Amino acid sequence: MKSNLKLIVKNAGYSLSGQVGGTLIRTVYHLLIANLLGATSYGLYSLGLSVLNILVIISLFGLNMTVVKFIPEYNTRKDYEGVRGVVRFSLFFVSCLSLFLGILMFIFSKDLAVLVFKKQDLTIIFKIFSVSLTLKSLLILLTSIFRAFKRLKYSALISDIVQPLSAFIIFLILFYFKFGIYAAVYSFLFSLGIAFAVGLLLLNSKIDVKVFNSKARNEGLKLLKFSIPIVFLYFTIRLLNRTDILIIGYFMQTKSVGIYAFCYRISYLLFLFWFSFNAIFSPVLSSLFTKNKIKEIDIMFKTVSRWVFTLTLPFAIFLIINADLILGLFKREYEEGVGVLIIFSIMWLLLSFLGSIGNVLVMAGKREKELYFSIPIVVVNVILNLLLIPVYGLKGAAFATMISIVGFNFLKMIYIKKKFGIYPIDNKYKTPIMASFIPIIFLIFFREIFHNTKGTLLLVFFNIIIELLLFVLSLFLLKLPEEDSYIFSEIKSKLIKGRSNWG
């Protein structure tokens, strides 16, 4: 068990280094777009991106999760012809399907913009995003293939460094030449092309199993049989995540979409630790389920889930207490989203508390159960958004989304407990919760002193540094369990020496 835990922490270090850099670059990129272009233009960009991301899920056809399931299994059995077959078929199938859907999106872009969203300006944005569809789909598939081979540093490199950094640089150049909103759209397109090219080079040169130059077995039917329930599942999950944006775009002005998407983007920083740990947890889970090591899975599941929660907790508390201070750093129009930012911060904190439920179901081969749970939840989400948005506006949309997504994960947690006896929560959760008391008191006291002060970057930085120091000190005073101390020391080492990981 300790060897698998060491693998998770080591690769989470790679993933965390990349995710920290990538998420910060993406966040600065989106904040820059939002501030330079304004809430209305950012709303148009967000609507276009939401439609694109729904089509990406269909284009991937569940194969991004399927490769993470089958490649580790075949590698464990040293079935390298099977491994090559999985990689080649997945790349071919996703390429063909995404090209087809991209052509349809291009042809019907005006109808989608005018008839559905009643926003003529979306037409050209949809056309440009339609060209991005194939590149976006293949890039996601490549990152999943690297995850399946447990090469997290390559996955992090192309998706968290190359793509967001190139998008950031290209946007600045195009905005300087007065491309306006199209600077954002074209920078997204060109950065995907650059990252995909780098990913292909790495796949061909850095993976020991030569996927393009040796004999492969046809795995198409087997992969599609496994992936069909997943594509429906992830399509419903994408609708669950993006229904709010789409319905806001239908009922409200584009400016409101921009404010809502802006607050979501800030809160999404809280997803950082969940993704970093679970990106490598998935293939390890697949290997352990193949060997039927349920007890070891349970221990690892609890440990990983607890530390995702522990790392998320202080940042979520900071956003909840200081939402107005954070939004005060930007244009005044974004201050309308304080309630939205608070609700989303609570949502991500609750999700981190429940752990990597979805990954356990998929890697256990029970992906159809997640589909059964997702369909009624999506219906509930649509109904709640339709009822709450006209009355409560953006806060109604955020609340509907939080209730739906947390409820979805709670149902999955109950099923996993009954089916496998695996449960992400144990009494060790009390340690990070108790450690948060002093930081909460500090933040509340700090706000009372500076309640009339407009938010500044220096004030926010000072505030969060002190809170984090108090939280870490409280954790050590409460004495961490042995496995938690090991994870903490490894994370600290990776963050301090992160640059050496790319050597």
N, C-alpha and C positions, 0 to 999 in steps of 0.2 A: 504493500500500500504506500509506503513512504517513497518508493521510487516513482510511482505515478504522481504523487503529490509534488515531488521535486520537479517532475516534467511539467506539470501544470504551472508551478510557480516560475520555473525558468522561462517557459514560453509565454506566460502571462507578462513576464518582464519585457520580452521582446514586444509583445502586443501592447503592453502598457506604455512603453517608450514611444512606439509608433502612434498609439491612440492619443496620448497626451499631445504630441506634436501635431498630429492630424486634426484632432478636435479643436485645438487652439487655432490652427490655421483656418479651418473651416468656419469657426465661430467669428474670428476677426474678419474673414472674407464676407460672411453674411451680414455682420454688423456694419461693415464698410458699405456694402451694397445698400442696405437699409437706410443708412444715414446720408449717403451721397445721392441716392435716387429718390428717397422719401417713401412713406408708407404705401402710397398708391402704386408706384412702380414695383416696389418689393412685393406687393400683393399680387400683381400680374405674374411676376416671376414665380411666386410660390404656387399659384394655381396651375401654371404650366408644368411645374416640377411635380405636383401632386398627381396630375393625369399621367405624366410620363412614368412615375414610379409604380402606378397601378398596372400599366402595360408591361413594365419590366418584370413584374411578378409573373404575368402570363407567359412572357417570352422565356423566362428561366424554366418554367414548367416543373418546378420542384427539383430540378437537377442539381441546384446549388447545395441542397441538403442531402440529396441522394449520393453524390460523390463523397460527402463526409461520412456517410454510412458504409459504402462498399469499399472504398480504397483502403481504409485501415484493416477491414476484414481480409481482403485479398493479400495485403502486405503481411499480415500476421501468418497467413498460410503460404507465403512466398509464391503466390499465383500472379506472376508479373504480366502474363498475357492478358489476364483478366483486368489488371490495373490499367494497362494501355487501352484496352477496349472501353473501359469506363470513361477515360479522359477523352478519347477521340470521338466517341459517339456523343458525349455531352456537348463538346465544342461545336460539332457539326449540327446537331439538332437545334441548339440555342441560336446559332447563326441564321439558320433558315427561318425559324419561327419569328425571330425578332425583325428580320428584314421584311417579312410579310406584314407584320403588324405596323412597322414603321411606314410602309407604303400606304396602308389604310389610314393611319393618323394624318399623313401629309394630305391625302385626297380630301378627307372629311374635316380638316382643321377649321374651315370657316363655319361649317354647320355646328361644330362643337362649340366654337367661340360665341356665335351669335344666338343660336337657338337654345343652347343649354345655359350658358353663363351670361348672355346678353351683353357681351363685352367684345366689341369689334377688334380692339387692340390686341386681343389674345391670338388672333389668326396667325400672324407671322411668327409669334412665339411658339405656337404649337407646331408650325412647319419646321422650325429650327430644331425643336426638341425631338421631332420625329426622326431626324437624321442621327440624333444622339442615342436612340433606343438600342440599336445593335451594340454599339460600343459600351454603353452602360451595362447591358445584360452580360456581355462577355467578360467585362472587367469583374463583375460580381462573381461569375463562375470561376474565373481564374483565382480569385482570393480564396474561394472555397476549396479549390483543388490544392492550393498551398497549405491550407488548414488541414486537409485530409492527410497530407504527407507530413504534417507536424512541422512545417517550415514557416512558422509564424512571422519570422523577420522579413521574409519576402512578401507575404501577404500585407504586412504592415507597411512595407516600403512602397508598394505600388498604390495601395488604397488610402494610406494615411499620410504619406509624404509627397510622392510624385504628383498624384492627381490634385490634391488641394493646393499645393504650393504652386504648381504650374497655372492652375485656375486663378489664383491670387495675382500672380505676376501678369498674366495675359489681361485680366480685368483692368489692372492699373494702366496698362499700355493703351487698351482700347478706350477706356474712359477719358484718358488724356486727349485722345483724338476725337472726343465728343460723340461716341457711339451711343451714349445714354443707356437705356435699359438693355440694348442689344450687346453692350459690353459684357454684361453678366451672362447672357444666354450663349454668346459665342465663346466666352472663356470656359464655360462649362463643357461645351462640345469639344473644343481643341484639347483641353486637359484630359478628357477621357481617351482621346486618340493617343496622346503621349503615354499615359499610364498603361494602356492596353499593349502598346508596342513594347514597353519595358517588361511587362508581365510575360509576354510570349518569349522574349529572349531569356528571361530567368527560368521559365518552364523548360526550355530546351537545353539549357546549359547547367542548371543547378540541381536538377532532380536526378537522383541516381538511376531510377527506372526510366530509361530513354523512351518517352512516350510516342515519339514521331518516327523513330528510325528502326524499330524492331517489330516482330510479329505481335499481332493483337487478336484477341478473341471477340467476336461480335456479342456485345452485352446489351444491345438496344432494347429488346423486348423485356428483359429482366428489369432494366433501369426504369422503363416507362411504367411497368406494372407497379413498381414501388413509388414512383414519383407522381402518378395521377392523383392520388388523394392529397399529396402535399401541395400541388398547384392550387387545388380548390381551397385547401387550408390557408395557404399564404395569401391567396387572393382575398379571402374573407378577412384575414388579419389586416391586410393592407387597407381594405375598406373600413375596418374597425378603427384604424389609425388615421385615415384621411377623410372619413365621412364628414367630420366637423368642418374641415377646410372647404370641401365641395359645397356643403349646405350653406355655409357662411357666404361663399362666392355667389350662390343663387339668391339668397335673401338680402344680403347687405352690400355696401359699397366696397370697392376694391381696397380702399384705405383700411377698412376693418380687417380684411384678410391679411394685409401686411402687418398690422399690429399683432394679430393673433399668431401668425407664423413667426414673427420676431420673438415673442415671449416663449413660444415652443422651442425655438432654436436655442435660447439661453438655457432653458430648463434641461434640454437634451444633454448638456454637459454632465448631468447626473447619471446618464446611461453609460458613461465612459468605463467605469470599473466593472459593471455587469458584462459588457461586451468583451473586455480584455481578458477576464478570467474564463468566460464561457466559450470563447473562440477556440481555446485548446481543450477545454473540458469535454466538448462534443466528441472528437475522435477517440479520446481516452475512454469515454463512456461506451462508445461502440465496441472497442476492444474488450472491455470488462463484461459487457452484456454477452458477447460471443463466448466468453469463458464462464458465464453464469456466476460471477462473483458479486452477488447481491449485497452481502455484508460490507464489502469494501466500497461498493458504490454508495451505500448509505452513509458511511463515514466521510467519504470525500465530498458527497453532496452537501452534507451539513457544514463541513469546514469551508468549502468554496462559497456557499450561500451566505454563511455568517460573515465572511470577510468582504464580500461584495457589499453587504449591508453596512458593515463597519466603516468601509472607505467612503460610502455614499453619504452616511448620516451627517457628518459635520457640514458638508457642502449644502445638503438639502436644508438643514436648519438655518444656515446663513441666508440662503435665497428666500426662505419663508419669512424670516424676521426682517430682512433688508430688501424686499422686492422693490419698494419705492426708491430706495437709495440707488439700487442697480439701474433701474430704468431712468433715473434722473441724470445718468451720465450721457444720455442720448437726446434726440430731438424730443421736444415737449409732447408731440402727438403720441409718442409711445407710452407716456405715463398713464394713458387710459387702460393699459394692460396689466396693472398691478395685481388685480384679483386673478387674472388668468395665470400669471407667473406663479403665484402662491399655490393655486390648485394643481398646476402641472408639477411643481416641486414635491407636493404631497404624493402625487401619483407615482413618480419615479421612486420615491422613498419606499412606498408600500410594495412596489414591484421588486425592489432589491431585497426586501424582507422575505418575500415568497420564494426567491431563488430561481434557478434555471429550470423551471417546470417543463417548458416546451421542449427543450433539448433532451430531457430524460425520456419523454414520450416518444419522440422521433427515433432516438437511438435504440430504444427498446422495441422498435418495430410496431408501436401502437399509435402511429400517426393518424389513423382514421378516427380514434377517440377524440383527438384534439379538434378534428373537423366537426364531429358531432357537437362538441361544446361551442365551437365558434359560430355556427350558423344561427342559433337562437340569440346569441349575444350580439351579433351584427344587426339582427332585426330590432332588438331592444335599443341598440345604439342609435340606429336611424330614427326610431320613434322618439327617443329622448331628445335628440338634436332638433327634430322637427317641432317638438313641443316647447323646448326651452329657449332656442335661439330667437324666435320672434318675441318672446317675453323678456328674457334676461340677457339677450345679446351674446357677447363674447364669453362672459362668465358662465352662461348657460351651456354653451358649446363645450367649454373646458370641463365643467362638472359632468356632463353627459359622457364625455370621453373617459374621464377618470373612473366613473362608476362601471362603465362597460369593460374597460381593459382590466381593472383590478378584479372585477367579478369573474371574468374569463379565466384569469390565472388562478383564482381561488378554487374554481370548479376543478381545474386540472390537478391542483395540489391534493384535493380530496380523493380524486380517482387514483393517483399514484400511491397515496397512503394505503388505500384499500387493496390495490392490485399487487404491489410489490413490498409493502411495508416500509417504503422509503419516505422520509419526511425531512424537509429542509430545516425545520426549526427545532432547537433544543434549548436547555436552560442556560447555555453559554451566551445566548443573545443578550442576557441581562448585563453583561460586562460593558459592551459599547453603549447600551441605553443608559446605564448609570454614569458612564464616563461623559455623557453629553449634558448632564445637569449643570455643571460649572460653566461650560461654554455658553449655554442658553442664558444663564444669569448674567454673564458678562455682556452678551449681545443686547439683552434687554436694557441693562444699565447704560451701555454705550449709547443706545438710541435715545434714552431719556436725556442724556447730556447734550447730544447733538441733534435733537429732534427738529430744530429750526434751521439746520445747516443743509444746504444743497449738496447732493452727492458729488464727490470728486474722486478721481481715480486713486489718489494718494490715501484718502480716507477709507475707501473700500479695501484697498490693499492692506493697510494697517489693521483694519478690523478683522479680516479673514486670517491673517497671519497669527494674530494673538489668539483667535478662537482655535485654530488648528494646534497651536502649541499647548493650549490648555487641554484640548481633547487628548492629544498624544500623552501628555503627562498624566492625565487621569487614567488612561488605559494601563500605563505601567504601574501606577500606584495600586490598581485593582488586581494586578498580576494576571497576565495572559496565560492561557493553556499552552502546553509545549508546542503543539502544531501551529497555533496562532503566532507564537513568538518566532517560529521558523519562517512562516510566511511574511511576517512584518519585516524581519531582517533582510529577507531576500528582496522584497519590494523596495526597501530603502536602498539596498545595494544597486538594484537595477536603475532606480531613478537617479542616483548620484553618478553612476558610471554608465548611464544609458548610451552615451556616444560610442563606447567601446563595443557595443553589441553589433555595430554595423561593420566591424572590421573583417 
